[in-house]
Amino acid sequence: MTDKGLIMSHVEFSRNHLLHNLPESLANLLFEAGEVTSVPVGTVIINERETLDTLYVLLSGTVEVFLPESESRFSPVKLDEMGAGEVCGEYGFIDSQPASASIRAIEPVEMYGISFETLHKFLDRHHSVAAIVYKNLLAILVKRLRASNAELDLFNFPQ
């Protein structure tokens, strides 16, 4: 990646939801602990039921979150689309369980990845960062839960 590309990636990284209210100097340290990669359209980044070891931050592009066709599912089920600033793999980071859905690039995607192990060690060393990151993770998860609740509410009919 060119220096200009890395600088742009760093700018996008510092704007993501996970780092909201994190001082720039600490965001820089966290950025240096991970890796930026480019992903072409159609690439499955996360597979449902796969054990994860990396947390991803989308820097550019769009991904779709879906449940793939399976023995118990006759066709894929699209759950959501996510773009720059969104986080993927956070469930596995928190509970060490396999992925609950698959994620595929529907546009060229640039993303930052950091291994769970590296991130846990970083947060153990930087308690002020940990407080901010976990608070932001909670806000991300609550936002997604509220959106799911609103979707489910569409299935209720007035009596």
Secondary structure as the mmCIF struct_conf table of DSSP 4:
data_model
#
loop_
_struct_conf.conf_type_id
_struct_conf.id
_struct_conf.beg_label_comp_id
_struct_conf.beg_label_asym_id
_struct_conf.beg_label_seq_id
_struct_conf.end_label_comp_id
_struct_conf.end_label_asym_id
_struct_conf.end_label_seq_id
HELX_RH_AL_P HELX_RH_AL_P1 ASP A 3 SER A 14
TURN_TY1_P TURN_TY1_P1 ARG A 15 ARG A 15
BEND BEND1 ASN A 16 ASN A 16
HELX_RH_3T_P HELX_RH_3T_P1 HIS A 17 LEU A 19
TURN_TY1_P TURN_TY1_P2 HIS A 20 ASN A 21
HELX_RH_AL_P HELX_RH_AL_P2 GLU A 24 GLU A 32
TURN_TY1_P TURN_TY1_P3 ALA A 33 ALA A 33
BEND BEND2 GLY A 34 GLY A 34
STRN STRN1 GLU A 35 VAL A 39
TURN_TY1_P TURN_TY1_P4 VAL A 41 GLY A 42
STRN STRN2 VAL A 44 ILE A 46
TURN_TY1_P TURN_TY1_P5 GLU A 48 ARG A 49
HELX_LH_PP_P HELX_LH_PP_P1 GLU A 50 LEU A 52
STRN STRN3 THR A 54 SER A 60
BEND BEND3 GLY A 61 GLY A 61
STRN STRN4 VAL A 63 LEU A 67
HELX_LH_PP_P HELX_LH_PP_P2 PRO A 68 GLU A 69
STRN STRN5 SER A 70 SER A 70
TURN_TY1_P TURN_TY1_P6 GLU A 71 SER A 72
STRN STRN6 ARG A 73 ARG A 73
BEND BEND4 PHE A 74 SER A 75
STRN STRN7 VAL A 77 MET A 82
TURN_TY1_P TURN_TY1_P7 ALA A 84 GLY A 85
STRN STRN8 VAL A 87 CYS A 88
BEND BEND5 GLY A 89 GLY A 89
HELX_RH_AL_P HELX_RH_AL_P3 GLU A 90 ASP A 95
HELX_LH_PP_P HELX_LH_PP_P3 GLN A 97 ALA A 99
BEND BEND6 SER A 100 ALA A 101
STRN STRN9 SER A 102 ALA A 105
BEND BEND7 ILE A 106 GLU A 107
STRN STRN10 VAL A 109 SER A 115
HELX_RH_AL_P HELX_RH_AL_P4 PHE A 116 ARG A 125
HELX_RH_AL_P HELX_RH_AL_P5 HIS A 127 ASP A 153
TURN_TY1_P TURN_TY1_P8 LEU A 154 PHE A 155
#
